Amino acid sequence: MGKKISMKHILAFLIFEVFFVSITMPALVFYGPFTNIRNTFVTTAMTTFTHQYLATLFLPKNVINKIMSMNKIQTGKTDKNLINFTNKHDKSIEVYNIYGKHFEGKMILIHDPTRVQVGISSKFPKEGETTSVIAKNYDAIAAINAGGFGDSSMKGIGGAPQGFVIQNGKVLYTEIKNPNEKVDLIGFTQDGKLLVGNYRYKDILEMSIKEAVSFGPALVINGQPMIKRGDGGWGIAPRTAIGQRRDGTVIFLVIDGRSLKSIGATLKDVQDIMLKYGAYNAANLDGGSSTTMYFKGKVINNPSDALGERCVPTIFFAK
């Protein structure tokens, strides 16, 4: 008859297993043969301020810097002379499910680009509101969160927007003091052309921009991908992005994250989706807990914040 295993032995075994995994797992991630796993872990940690220690605890600074440099994104700007389309003012809006190896998301196609506008919180620029609240205030049919914001109090109140905000041709907010400073633009001209990339602020003010926020990076410019190697250097997270096809159709994209069903996407993943669906210009918007898509009165994705939608200062929407 076999020896009876006591609860004490089982507990001792479980403690050993936990200890063993806690020692070997970091070694496998950071020093094992799977460099892609290591690089993704590092870029994810280093682009989240509160979690950088997860990388710096196990790797020296020079190794981290090398990994981050391998994932740099090229810069450029849209040549609006290359964008020529005849706007048929097609009022249809299409919604699609998006699937990847480790993520799920939603895409909205808006065929009339002049319908896309910037919406702001009713408490702008001191506090934000959820994407759905802002969208309802504008009687929007479709909407996604837009630019980033300062939220140093970590209270999730939306805070003041970063960079600048242009609505209906007027600069509603700017923190840019030097007109020659280069800033990231995601904006629509009066005739609905989406311009993305790195521009001098004074040039932006002279370009007849109707609706815009400052965020990035740009992922597709003039039909060309900006990430040539690596994953973009921002790790895996929920993502929001906007793009435009050569026929003028605007693409709203969200990728859910931070769950077992959908862990999130890299910037390269987002770039590849945009290219697959015909984007000629596209850019990353604020992601993470902010990622939200609204359609016909309700949120249709799964925001990652435990409390639900996060407050934001700006959205892109279509009526």
C-alpha positions as CSV (number, residue, x, y, z in Angstrom):
1,M,0.0,0.0,0.0
2,G,1.4,3.4,-1.0
3,K,2.5,6.0,1.5
4,K,-0.3,8.4,2.4
5,I,0.3,12.0,1.3
6,S,-0.6,14.5,4.0
7,M,-1.9,18.0,3.6
8,K,1.4,19.2,4.9
9,H,3.3,17.6,2.0
10,I,0.9,19.1,-0.5
11,L,1.3,22.5,0.9
12,A,5.1,22.2,0.9
13,F,5.0,21.1,-2.7
14,L,2.8,24.1,-3.7
15,I,5.1,26.5,-1.9
16,F,8.1,25.0,-3.7
17,E,6.3,25.3,-7.1
18,V,5.5,29.0,-6.5
19,F,9.0,29.7,-5.4
20,F,10.5,27.7,-8.4
21,V,8.3,29.5,-11.0
22,S,9.0,32.9,-9.4
23,I,12.7,32.3,-9.9
24,T,12.7,30.6,-13.3
25,M,10.1,32.6,-15.1
26,P,12.0,36.0,-15.1
27,A,15.1,34.1,-16.2
28,L,13.1,32.6,-19.2
29,V,11.5,35.9,-20.1
30,F,14.6,38.0,-19.9
31,Y,17.5,35.6,-20.6
32,G,15.8,32.7,-22.4
33,P,15.8,32.0,-26.2
34,F,12.6,33.8,-26.9
35,T,13.8,37.4,-27.6
36,N,10.5,38.5,-29.0
37,I,8.8,37.8,-25.7
38,R,11.5,39.7,-23.8
39,N,11.4,42.7,-26.2
40,T,7.6,42.9,-26.0
41,F,7.7,42.7,-22.2
42,V,10.3,45.4,-22.0
43,T,8.6,47.8,-24.4
44,T,5.3,47.3,-22.6
45,A,6.8,48.0,-19.2
46,M,8.9,51.0,-20.3
47,T,6.0,52.8,-21.9
48,T,3.9,52.5,-18.8
49,F,5.5,54.9,-16.2
50,T,4.3,53.1,-13.1
51,H,5.6,49.7,-14.4
52,Q,9.0,50.5,-15.6
53,Y,10.6,48.7,-12.6
54,L,9.4,45.4,-14.1
55,A,12.1,45.8,-16.8
56,T,14.8,47.7,-14.9
57,L,14.7,45.2,-12.0
58,F,16.0,42.4,-14.3
59,L,17.9,44.1,-17.2
60,P,20.7,46.7,-17.2
61,K,20.0,50.1,-18.7
62,N,22.2,49.6,-21.8
63,V,20.2,46.4,-22.8
64,I,16.9,48.2,-22.3
65,N,18.1,51.1,-24.4
66,K,19.2,48.8,-27.1
67,I,15.7,47.1,-27.2
68,M,13.9,50.4,-27.3
69,S,16.2,51.7,-30.1
70,M,15.3,48.6,-32.2
71,N,11.7,49.6,-32.1
72,K,11.9,53.2,-33.3
73,I,9.2,54.6,-35.6
74,Q,10.0,56.7,-38.6
75,T,8.7,60.2,-38.8
76,G,7.2,62.2,-41.7
77,K,4.1,64.0,-42.7
78,T,1.2,63.7,-45.1
79,D,1.6,65.2,-48.5
80,K,-2.0,66.5,-49.0
81,N,-1.3,67.0,-52.7
82,L,-1.3,63.2,-53.0
83,I,-4.8,62.9,-51.6
84,N,-7.4,63.4,-54.3
85,F,-10.9,62.0,-53.9
86,T,-14.4,63.1,-54.9
87,N,-16.6,63.2,-51.9
88,K,-19.9,61.6,-52.8
89,H,-21.3,62.4,-49.3
90,D,-22.3,58.8,-48.7
91,K,-24.1,58.8,-45.4
92,S,-23.6,55.1,-44.7
93,I,-21.5,53.9,-41.7
94,E,-20.2,50.3,-41.5
95,V,-19.2,48.4,-38.3
96,Y,-16.8,45.4,-38.4
97,N,-15.3,43.0,-35.9
98,I,-11.5,42.8,-35.9
99,Y,-9.6,39.7,-34.8
100,G,-5.9,39.0,-34.3
101,K,-3.8,36.2,-32.7
102,H,-4.0,37.8,-29.3
103,F,-6.6,40.5,-29.6
104,E,-10.1,41.5,-30.6
105,G,-11.4,44.9,-31.7
106,K,-13.9,46.9,-33.6
107,M,-13.7,49.0,-36.8
108,I,-16.1,51.7,-38.1
109,L,-15.9,53.0,-41.7
110,I,-17.3,56.5,-42.4
111,H,-17.6,57.1,-46.1
112,D,-18.1,60.9,-45.9
113,P,-14.9,62.4,-44.2
114,T,-16.5,65.8,-43.8
115,R,-18.8,64.2,-41.2
116,V,-15.9,63.7,-38.8
117,Q,-15.4,66.3,-36.1
118,V,-13.7,66.8,-32.8
119,G,-15.9,66.8,-29.7
120,I,-14.9,68.1,-26.3
121,S,-15.9,67.6,-22.8
122,S,-18.5,70.1,-21.4
123,K,-15.9,70.8,-18.7
124,F,-13.1,71.4,-21.2
125,P,-10.2,72.0,-20.5
126,K,-10.3,71.4,-16.8
127,E,-12.0,68.0,-16.7
128,G,-12.9,65.3,-19.1
129,E,-16.0,63.2,-19.6
130,T,-16.5,59.7,-20.9
131,T,-16.5,59.2,-24.7
132,S,-20.2,58.1,-24.6
133,V,-21.2,61.2,-22.7
134,I,-19.4,63.6,-25.1
135,A,-20.8,61.7,-28.1
136,K,-24.4,62.0,-26.8
137,N,-23.8,65.7,-26.2
138,Y,-23.1,66.1,-29.9
139,D,-25.8,63.7,-31.1
140,A,-23.1,61.6,-32.6
141,I,-23.7,58.3,-34.4
142,A,-20.2,57.0,-34.0
143,A,-17.2,58.1,-31.9
144,I,-13.8,57.1,-30.5
145,N,-11.6,58.7,-27.9
146,A,-9.0,61.1,-29.4
147,G,-6.1,62.9,-27.9
148,G,-4.1,62.4,-24.7
149,F,-4.2,64.5,-21.6
150,G,-2.4,65.4,-18.3
151,D,-3.8,63.6,-15.3
152,S,-1.1,63.9,-12.7
153,S,-3.5,63.5,-9.8
154,M,-4.3,59.9,-11.2
155,K,-7.9,60.5,-10.4
156,G,-9.0,59.7,-14.0
157,I,-10.8,63.0,-14.5
158,G,-9.6,63.6,-18.0
159,G,-7.4,66.6,-17.3
160,A,-6.2,69.2,-19.7
161,P,-5.4,68.0,-23.3
162,Q,-1.9,67.6,-24.5
163,G,-0.6,69.7,-27.4
164,F,-3.5,71.5,-29.0
165,V,-7.1,71.1,-30.0
166,I,-8.8,72.6,-33.1
167,Q,-12.6,72.5,-33.6
168,N,-14.5,74.0,-36.5
169,G,-11.3,75.8,-37.6
170,K,-10.7,77.5,-34.2
171,V,-7.8,76.7,-31.8
172,L,-9.7,75.9,-28.6
173,Y,-6.6,75.0,-26.6
174,T,-2.8,75.0,-27.0
175,E,0.2,74.5,-24.8
176,I,2.6,75.2,-27.7
177,K,4.6,78.3,-27.0
178,N,7.2,78.2,-29.8
179,P,5.6,78.5,-33.3
180,N,8.6,76.7,-34.8
181,E,8.2,73.7,-32.5
182,K,7.4,70.4,-34.3
183,V,4.3,68.7,-33.0
184,D,2.3,65.6,-33.9
185,L,-0.9,66.4,-35.9
186,I,-4.0,64.3,-36.5
187,G,-6.3,66.6,-38.3
188,F,-8.9,67.1,-41.0
189,T,-8.9,69.9,-43.6
190,Q,-12.0,71.7,-44.6
191,D,-12.5,69.2,-47.5
192,G,-12.0,66.1,-45.3
193,K,-8.4,65.2,-46.0
194,L,-6.7,63.5,-43.0
195,L,-3.2,64.9,-42.3
196,V,-1.0,63.1,-39.9
197,G,2.7,63.4,-38.8
198,N,5.2,65.8,-37.6
199,Y,4.6,69.5,-38.5
200,R,5.8,72.9,-37.4
201,Y,3.0,74.4,-35.3
202,K,2.9,77.6,-37.3
203,D,2.4,75.6,-40.5
204,I,-0.5,73.8,-38.9
205,L,-2.1,77.2,-38.2
206,E,-1.8,78.1,-41.9
207,M,-3.1,74.8,-43.4
208,S,-6.9,75.4,-43.1
209,I,-7.2,72.6,-40.5
210,K,-10.9,72.3,-39.5
211,E,-10.7,69.5,-36.8
212,A,-7.6,68.3,-35.0
213,V,-5.8,67.0,-31.9
214,S,-2.1,66.6,-31.3
215,F,-1.1,62.9,-30.7
216,G,0.7,60.1,-32.4
217,P,2.7,58.5,-33.6
218,A,1.7,58.4,-37.2
219,L,1.6,54.8,-38.4
220,V,1.0,55.2,-42.2
221,I,2.0,58.2,-44.2
222,N,1.3,58.6,-47.9
223,G,0.6,54.9,-48.1
224,Q,3.9,53.8,-46.5
225,P,4.3,52.1,-43.1
226,M,6.3,54.0,-40.5
227,I,7.4,50.9,-38.5
228,K,9.9,49.1,-40.6
229,R,11.3,46.8,-37.9
230,G,10.3,45.8,-34.4
231,D,6.9,46.3,-32.9
232,G,6.9,50.1,-32.6
233,G,8.4,50.2,-29.1
234,W,5.1,50.8,-27.1
235,G,4.5,47.2,-26.1
236,I,1.1,45.6,-25.9
237,A,-2.0,47.6,-24.8
238,P,-5.5,48.6,-25.7
239,R,-5.3,50.8,-28.8
240,T,-7.3,53.5,-30.5
241,A,-6.4,54.7,-34.0
242,I,-7.8,56.7,-36.9
243,G,-7.0,56.4,-40.7
244,Q,-8.3,57.4,-44.1
245,R,-8.4,55.5,-47.4
246,R,-7.5,57.1,-50.7
247,D,-11.3,57.4,-51.5
248,G,-11.8,59.5,-48.4
249,T,-13.3,56.8,-46.2
250,V,-12.4,57.4,-42.6
251,I,-11.4,54.4,-40.4
252,F,-12.1,54.4,-36.6
253,L,-10.3,51.5,-35.0
254,V,-10.2,50.2,-31.4
255,I,-8.4,47.1,-30.0
256,D,-9.4,45.8,-26.6
257,G,-6.8,44.8,-24.1
258,R,-5.7,43.7,-20.6
259,S,-8.0,40.7,-20.5
260,L,-7.7,37.0,-21.2
261,K,-9.9,37.3,-24.2
262,S,-7.9,40.2,-25.7
263,I,-4.5,41.1,-24.2
264,G,-4.0,44.1,-26.6
265,A,-2.0,45.1,-29.6
266,T,1.4,46.6,-30.5
267,L,1.6,49.6,-32.7
268,K,2.8,47.4,-35.5
269,D,-0.4,45.3,-35.1
270,V,-2.4,48.5,-35.5
271,Q,-0.3,49.6,-38.5
272,D,-0.8,46.3,-40.2
273,I,-4.6,46.4,-39.7
274,M,-4.8,49.9,-41.1
275,L,-2.8,48.8,-44.2
276,K,-4.9,45.7,-44.6
277,Y,-8.1,47.8,-44.7
278,G,-6.6,50.3,-47.2
279,A,-5.5,53.2,-45.0
280,Y,-3.3,55.7,-46.9
281,N,-2.7,57.8,-43.8
282,A,-3.2,56.7,-40.2
283,A,-2.2,57.5,-36.7
284,N,-2.3,56.2,-33.2
285,L,-4.6,57.9,-30.7
286,D,-4.7,57.7,-26.9
287,G,-5.0,54.1,-25.9
288,G,-4.9,52.0,-22.7
289,S,-7.8,52.7,-20.3
290,S,-9.0,55.5,-22.6
291,T,-9.8,53.2,-25.6
292,T,-13.5,53.4,-26.3
293,M,-15.8,53.1,-29.3
294,Y,-19.3,54.3,-29.4
295,F,-22.0,53.6,-31.9
296,K,-25.7,54.4,-32.0
297,G,-26.2,55.1,-28.3
298,K,-23.8,52.6,-26.7
299,V,-20.2,51.6,-26.2
300,I,-19.5,48.6,-28.4
301,N,-16.0,47.6,-27.3
302,N,-14.8,46.5,-23.8
303,P,-12.8,49.4,-22.1
304,S,-10.1,48.0,-19.9
305,D,-10.6,50.2,-16.9
306,A,-12.2,48.3,-14.0
307,L,-14.6,51.2,-13.5
308,G,-15.7,51.2,-17.2
309,E,-15.1,54.2,-19.5
310,R,-12.4,56.6,-18.6
311,C,-12.9,60.3,-18.7
312,V,-11.2,62.0,-21.7
313,P,-11.0,65.6,-23.0
314,T,-11.6,65.0,-26.7
315,I,-13.2,62.6,-29.1
316,F,-13.5,62.1,-32.9
317,F,-17.1,61.6,-33.9
318,A,-19.5,61.5,-36.9
319,K,-23.1,62.5,-37.0
